[in-house]
Amino acid sequence: MKIRFASVVLMSVLAPAGFGEIRYLAARKLWRLEAGPVSYIIGVNEKNELQSIYWGRRLWRDDDLAAAHTNSEWASFDNYGNTTPQEYPGWGGGRYIEPCLKVTLADGVRDLVLHYVSYNIEGETLRIEMKDISYDLGVTLEYRVFPESGIIRKTATVHNRTRAPMTLESAQSGAWNLPRGEGYRLTYLSGRWAGEWQINREAIHPGMKVIESRRGNTSHQANPWFAIDADGRADEQTGRVWFGALGWSGSWRLSIEQTSHQQVRVTGGFNPFDFGYVLEPGQSLETPPFYAGYTEGGFGEASRILHRFERVNIMPGGATARLRPVLYNSWEATEFAVSEEGQKALADKAARLGVERFVMDDGWFGARNNDRAGLGDWTVNAQKFPHGLGPLIDHVNHLGMDFGLWVEPEMVNPDSNLYRQHPDWAMHFPDRPRTQERNQLVLNMAREDVKNYIFETLDRLLTENPKIAFLKWDMNRNFTEPGWPEAPAAQQKELWVAYTRNVYDIIDRLRAKHPKLEIESCSGGGGRVDLGILQRTEEVWTSDNTDAFDRLRIQEGFSLAYTPKAMMAWVTDVPNFNGRSTPLAYRFLVAMMGSLGIGGNLNRWSESDMDLASRMVELYKSIRATVQQGRLFRLFSPRDSGFTANEYVSEDGGQAVLFAFRSAQDFGYPPPAVRLSGLDEQAVYRVKTIDHKLAGVTETVSGAYLMNRGVDLRLGGDFDSTAVAFERQ
Ligand code: GLA
């Protein structure tokens, strides 16, 4: 693996000058941001305002580019601010499009017109300073190009340089303007608990489509990612796709707008709903990062660009981060009934399967025998673990696995010592009911004392048990009554931002102090998955829905935006919560398309189940580098028929792995031939099947055959599955 990563790094070092660069064309007042295959161009127009000029495939000729020029007004109803693509518009000066910044100044003025002041280029970062036409309200726009992926990151920082407080009512990270025109199509992700990652595709028409979370965290209901294709024509392999994602785990919003002048623009940042951020004189507010890219390789290539970008540029450890270990989690086996002996027995069995990390889930602390009590009391339950966690951790370590633990630090059960001591620490409005969800309340992490207490509690847990290698960090409800009575009334809405910042701060400090610690982000499944949390966690819990058939669709949606490396997927017992039973091999192969975990009750697995599981874990270890770090091709979608196929190709092209699932057979037809992607036509590949369900093909086969003729699979009946590896000779 090291050799492969080294060659990637080398490639970027040796890339021709100008592969990624930012230049200012002074005569035309244009900035050219070159992010590898993508150009992004901004200009200052004759009104001294910032204008979006171009975003798409890389251009090469400066002389093709004219200076920014405002369009004329459209009668007396739409001035130039509505007819000209705005790069970072304030709400004011007659603009009716979605603003990037909306403010109320101390004297009641609510008009904001931002003019260009200066710029600065440092390597791959451009900073542009803007200022209101009369008030000392400044905005720094920061652009960073990532030439290897074509991705550009935008953030905005608002500065109050006046002598009075001001209230920001909307602070967006930026707006992305697409080439003017119609016929665009939006793809976005929606869902609910146990049904996250549903793919939606719809035409963009005049008006605005909002996808958002008002819930305090990223949410199951929508995810801060979008893809827009031109003419509604893109598919997995081809087509122009503009895509982007926000790095924020609090309330967020994406507004996808087609103006009455046929300008499609995507504005994203903090959710302006119930937003009100007071900037005192001298204070600043930085918005979340907003990342976006462009490709002509369809939705498949858009995903592959993001996957690699996340692994290399976002997630902890970057390109050199290790592969995800095979994990066992106790939740579905024991729920709250954990004990030293019970966990040791499960660990013995997990170790036999080749599991590398054993995670004890909920139930180990305080009076936590069910979901009605104990959250907040992060001390080991002495009845269940009379000698602390030490003996269990040692046992797990002796079996050759490392040890992980479940925590839900942001929450409190009213039936807990913490709540009895500090009822004010829960988010609330005074003298009003506190809505409980799953019998719990949300701690007000915006408060510094609460933040410090949670940091110290987790730090103590990790210091006293230095062999805890991994935390599954859960968050099992959304905000209600988001009050912060201790803060001045005007500042209470800052809770939305401060909460998430402080959660980030705790994780960052814990990681700095315990550098070997790894973390999984969970929020009742996939409720907190975004590029902000991925910057701080090695993996995420994809969904509490572990039904392998549903998972095919869940994982497909997830993979549009996020890397399979981060996608934790467990093999669990059947019948599952849909009442459905699928064969163990099918369940394994579905879970092996991400970061493999096992969550079944191993005490109930037969010897033949254990044998099959051991073989599957062994197989997974031989392909996991390809699955976790390779290029994913979604060949057949589970949304189209009862047949699904996904292929992963390692970055160096040395291995390809095909997974295929026959979830339902109809009319006795055989499955369609599967033509592979991303191989070398001239190369010969050695075939490795696990179950001889590959028809016709002999021991070796050419890339040309695999990509053009394709392979036939002997899959029949319901819930049949197979995996085939192709190794380049
Ligand atoms: C959430 C998680 C589950 C499990 C339970 C424990 O629902 O998503 O995986 O950890 O909490 O209470």
Residues whose N, C-alpha, C, O or C-beta is under 5 A from the ligand:
A	BS01	GLA	W331 D361 D362 C522 S523 G524 G525 D544
